[in-house]
């Protein structure tokens, strides 16, 4: 391995999704060496039970049920359309070092990162990452947020842009800090929303386009790591979004109809 290659470790809590889609692109990048892929086997659903219950009270039962219904528009629908292979299968086929950890922020995860000594950690499809984990790589850890920051912090892609009558979604690559989606911005790009004859199909195809574009974006960042880090932009105060309530979803749907007809 040439000495100037950037050593990266990928952490994910999903065998599919962004990690599975981006892994082949990162593997082909001649400027990086994937020293580890770490898969968290426990997503922490039980430990977040109280938080989820508070969210239901905030957005209402209909909003929560609708959120569950929409979740597959961004996940399993996209995986089926792209025919994405799992992370573990791709690692096995290409001899990429693969590890599993029972909890994202555990000592096991920390030891795995320390052992492989990455220059940069990449979070793809995770929840909150603790300071001890994101500080373990030599130059910290970065995340791909599939929305524009800081305007859409913690937001699900596409739907809140439609809520705000925008024809564009986008993605942001940023450094990870203590608060979610607040780290310095390394790179971001707007992506047109792919309006189709149903809101679901619009979400499906735009989510796919976001994946395609962000896979190119992350490789651009890693191939130009030092220069891009030197020009990182601190975020100003943004707006935090969550799952829409039922009445917010009604607005999303009617805005979708208007924007589709204007497209």
C-alpha positions as a printed NumPy array, in Angstrom:
array([[  0.   ,   0.   ,   0.   ],
       [  1.449,   3.407,  -0.949],
       [  2.235,   5.489,   2.159],
       [  0.109,   8.442,   1.027],
       [ -3.164,   6.524,   1.1  ],
       [ -5.72 ,   7.708,   3.638],
       [ -6.649,   4.929,   6.055],
       [-10.403,   4.857,   6.677],
       [-12.634,   2.855,   9.013],
       [-16.355,   2.611,   8.246],
       [-18.863,   2.214,  11.071],
       [-22.447,   1.239,  10.304],
       [-25.534,  -0.05 ,  12.098],
       [-27.148,  -1.282,   8.874],
       [-26.143,  -4.115,   6.567],
       [-27.777,  -2.267,   3.689],
       [-28.592,   1.418,   3.144],
       [-25.877,   4.021,   2.67 ],
       [-23.029,   1.815,   3.895],
       [-23.806,  -0.997,   1.459],
       [-24.256,   1.413,  -1.433],
       [-21.116,   3.468,  -0.771],
       [-18.74 ,   0.656,   0.139],
       [-18.046,  -0.413,  -3.5  ],
       [-17.272,   3.202,  -4.443],
       [-14.923,   3.623,  -1.493],
       [-13.271,   0.295,  -2.287],
       [-12.451,   1.509,  -5.827],
       [-10.992,   4.806,  -4.61 ],
       [ -7.229,   4.605,  -5.223],
       [ -6.55 ,   7.304,  -2.628],
       [ -7.908,   5.391,   0.375],
       [ -7.326,   2.126,   2.187],
       [-10.276,   0.585,   4.033],
       [ -8.614,  -0.736,   7.177],
       [-11.884,  -1.82 ,   8.83 ],
       [-15.639,  -2.058,   8.445],
       [-17.309,  -2.221,  11.855],
       [-20.924,  -3.348,  12.02 ],
       [-23.019,  -2.659,  15.121],
       [-25.361,  -5.608,  15.662],
       [-27.565,  -3.877,  18.249],
       [-29.287,  -0.694,  17.039],
       [-30.376,   0.227,  20.561],
       [-34.134,   0.248,  19.936],
       [-34.893,  -0.933,  23.495],
       [-32.607,   1.598,  25.15 ],
       [-34.316,   4.429,  23.193],
       [-37.831,   3.339,  24.181],
       [-38.541,   6.356,  26.419],
       [-37.245,   8.744,  23.756],
       [-39.468,   7.139,  21.136],
       [-42.473,   7.361,  23.437],
       [-41.881,  11.08 ,  23.955],
       [-41.709,  11.479,  20.187],
       [-45.113,   9.793,  19.784],
       [-46.61 ,  12.266,  22.259],
       [-45.038,  15.138,  20.333],
       [-46.144,  14.192,  16.797],
       [-49.277,  12.215,  17.672],
       [-50.213,   8.58 ,  17.11 ],
       [-51.252,   9.138,  13.492],
       [-47.934,  10.873,  12.799],
       [-46.002,   7.988,  14.359],
       [-47.935,   5.353,  12.4  ],
       [-47.497,   7.316,   9.195],
       [-43.768,   7.62 ,   9.951],
       [-43.528,   3.838,  10.243],
       [-45.398,   3.502,   6.926],
       [-43.043,   5.939,   5.185],
       [-39.834,   4.46 ,   6.573],
       [-39.603,   1.803,   3.871],
       [-39.874,   4.498,   1.185],
       [-36.341,   5.539,   2.167],
       [-34.964,   2.096,   3.089],
       [-36.24 ,  -1.265,   1.791],
       [-37.815,   0.254,  -1.337],
       [-34.473,   1.805,  -2.283],
       [-32.515,  -1.367,  -1.459],
       [-34.807,  -3.42 ,  -3.7  ],
       [-34.554,  -0.952,  -6.577],
       [-30.761,  -0.815,  -6.357],
       [-30.343,  -4.557,  -5.61 ],
       [-27.704,  -3.651,  -3.041],
       [-25.542,  -6.44 ,  -1.61 ],
       [-25.033,  -6.59 ,   2.163],
       [-21.995,  -5.062,   3.841],
       [-20.795,  -8.404,   5.192],
       [-21.021, -10.087,   1.773],
       [-19.104,  -7.317,   0.021],
       [-16.367,  -7.377,   2.676],
       [-16.071, -11.146,   2.403],
       [-15.835, -11.052,  -1.4  ],
       [-13.135,  -8.356,  -1.406],
       [-11.13 ,  -9.347,   1.683],
       [-11.961,  -6.141,   3.558],
       [-11.336,  -6.446,   7.329],
       [-14.8  ,  -6.845,   8.902],
       [-15.679,  -6.687,  12.582],
       [-18.861,  -6.749,  14.621],
       [-19.616,  -4.897,  17.822],
       [-22.643,  -5.411,  20.105],
       [-23.074,  -1.692,  20.834],
       [-22.084,   1.367,  18.833],
       [-20.496,   3.299,  21.702],
       [-18.998,   0.324,  23.527],
       [-15.431,  -0.387,  24.596],
       [-15.342,  -3.13 ,  21.956],
       [-15.963,  -0.562,  19.2  ],
       [-13.319,   1.716,  20.679],
       [-10.745,  -1.086,  20.847],
       [-11.464,  -2.097,  17.248],
       [-10.824,   1.469,  16.106],
       [ -7.648,   1.758,  18.163],
       [ -6.365,  -1.531,  16.782],
       [ -6.857,  -0.655,  13.095],
       [ -5.486,   2.906,  13.536],
       [ -7.516,   4.757,  10.884],
       [ -6.751,   8.301,   9.836],
       [-10.469,   9.004,   9.396],
       [-13.634,   7.291,  10.571],
       [-16.777,   7.358,   8.415],
       [-20.21 ,   6.959,   9.968],
       [-22.809,   5.572,   7.561],
       [-26.25 ,   4.827,   8.955],
       [-25.799,   5.255,  12.702],
       [-27.502,   6.983,  15.589],
       [-25.65 ,   9.111,  18.175],
       [-21.886,   8.486,  18.316],
       [-20.09 ,   9.26 ,  21.583],
       [-17.038,  11.5  ,  21.853],
       [-14.714,   8.636,  22.766],
       [-15.643,   6.899,  19.495],
       [-15.53 ,   9.831,  17.084],
       [-12.217,  11.01 ,  18.544],
       [-10.544,   7.586,  18.21 ],
       [ -9.442,   7.984,  14.55 ],
       [ -6.363,  10.161,  14.123],
       [ -8.266,  12.957,  12.33 ],
       [-11.72 ,  12.339,  13.745],
       [-14.865,  11.03 ,  12.148],
       [-17.171,  12.304,   9.403],
       [-20.793,  11.692,   8.488],
       [-22.968,  11.943,   5.378],
       [-26.255,  13.663,   6.143],
       [-28.677,  13.326,   3.256],
       [-30.003,  16.851,   3.525],
       [-28.633,  20.376,   3.463],
       [-27.087,  21.601,   6.727],
       [-27.57 ,  23.523,   8.902],
       [-31.066,  24.222,   7.567],
       [-32.194,  20.585,   7.896],
       [-30.511,  19.086,  10.947],
       [-31.7  ,  15.623,  12.002],
       [-34.149,  15.71 ,   9.073],
       [-35.282,  12.803,   6.948],
       [-34.345,  13.48 ,   3.346],
       [-36.679,  15.155,   0.854],
       [-39.957,  15.36 ,   2.792],
       [-39.133,  18.514,   4.753],
       [-37.864,  20.221,   1.616],
       [-41.26 ,  19.51 ,   0.028],
       [-42.913,  20.753,   3.225],
       [-41.071,  24.04 ,   2.656],
       [-42.048,  24.101,  -1.059],
       [-38.524,  23.439,  -2.319],
       [-37.688,  21.539,  -5.498],
       [-34.263,  20.547,  -4.162],
       [-32.924,  18.131,  -1.592],
       [-29.194,  17.499,  -1.126],
       [-26.486,  16.053,   1.074],
       [-23.827,  17.356,   3.442],
       [-20.54 ,  15.752,   4.475],
       [-19.507,  17.068,   7.865],
       [-17.275,  16.341,  10.823],
       [-18.893,  14.641,  13.801],
       [-19.133,  16.589,  17.049],
       [-21.039,  16.143,  20.326],
       [-24.388,  17.332,  18.954],
       [-26.02 ,  15.56 ,  16.02 ],
       [-25.522,  17.166,  12.568],
       [-23.697,  20.248,  13.909],
       [-20.058,  19.588,  12.933],
       [-18.081,  21.688,  10.462],
       [-19.16 ,  21.264,   6.844],
       [-16.605,  19.743,   4.477],
       [-18.728,  19.478,   1.342],
       [-22.35 ,  19.761,   0.308],
       [-24.374,  19.673,  -2.863],
       [-27.989,  20.331,  -3.798],
       [-29.801,  17.583,  -5.727],
       [-33.075,  18.149,  -7.641],
       [-36.088,  16.26 ,  -6.321],
       [-37.17 ,  13.627,  -8.846],
       [-40.929,  14.291,  -9.023],
       [-43.001,  11.318, -10.177],
       [-46.684,  10.298, -10.197],
       [-46.729,   9.339,  -6.514],
       [-45.091,  10.767,  -3.429],
       [-43.647,   7.352,  -2.626],
       [-41.993,   7.018,  -6.041],
       [-40.731,  10.596,  -5.759],
       [-39.076,   9.693,  -2.446],
       [-37.681,   6.42 ,  -3.845],
       [-36.02 ,   7.928,  -6.905],
       [-34.738,  11.04 ,  -5.142],
       [-33.251,   8.922,  -2.352],
       [-31.453,   6.872,  -5.011],
       [-30.127,  10.019,  -6.661],
       [-28.91 ,  11.31 ,  -3.287],
       [-27.022,   8.046,  -2.734],
       [-25.423,   8.224,  -6.169],
       [-24.329,  11.827,  -5.728],
       [-23.117,  11.46 ,  -2.145],
       [-21.   ,   8.431,  -3.103],
       [-19.172,  10.709,  -5.535],
       [-19.024,  13.462,  -2.93 ],
       [-17.458,  11.318,  -0.202],
       [-14.771,  10.108,  -2.602],
       [-14.047,  13.705,  -3.596],
       [-13.642,  14.661,   0.075],
       [-11.354,  11.726,   0.883],
       [ -9.216,  12.197,  -2.245],
       [ -8.691,  15.849,  -1.331],
       [ -8.758,  15.417,   2.423],
       [ -6.172,  17.93 ,   3.629],
       [ -7.26 ,  20.776,   1.364],
       [-10.951,  20.268,   2.131],
       [-10.365,  20.071,   5.894],
       [ -8.393,  23.33 ,   5.748],
       [-11.476,  24.995,   4.255],
       [-14.117,  23.419,   6.511],
       [-17.015,  25.745,   7.334],
       [-18.405,  25.916,  10.9  ],
       [-22.183,  25.663,  11.047],
       [-24.402,  28.469,  12.276],
       [-27.529,  27.715,  14.289],
       [-29.793,  25.502,  12.23 ],
       [-33.264,  24.025,  12.435],
       [-33.942,  20.551,  13.799],
       [-36.661,  18.391,  12.235],
       [-38.229,  15.098,  13.243],
       [-40.937,  12.768,  11.915],
       [-43.836,  14.89 ,  10.639],
       [-47.145,  14.955,  12.453],
       [-50.197,  13.844,  10.485],
       [-51.135,  17.455,   9.692],
       [-47.575,  18.241,   8.607],
       [-47.72 ,  15.229,   6.312],
       [-50.941,  16.578,   4.76 ],
       [-49.051,  19.775,   3.936],
       [-46.179,  17.72 ,   2.487],
       [-48.596,  15.82 ,   0.267],
       [-50.396,  18.891,  -1.065],
       [-47.098,  20.704,  -1.66 ],
       [-45.884,  17.618,  -3.537],
       [-48.932,  17.846,  -5.827],
       [-48.268,  21.527,  -6.504],
       [-44.55 ,  21.085,  -7.135],
       [-45.101,  18.022,  -9.343],
       [-47.462,  19.978, -11.566],
       [-44.969,  22.839, -11.831],
       [-42.087,  20.521, -12.666]])
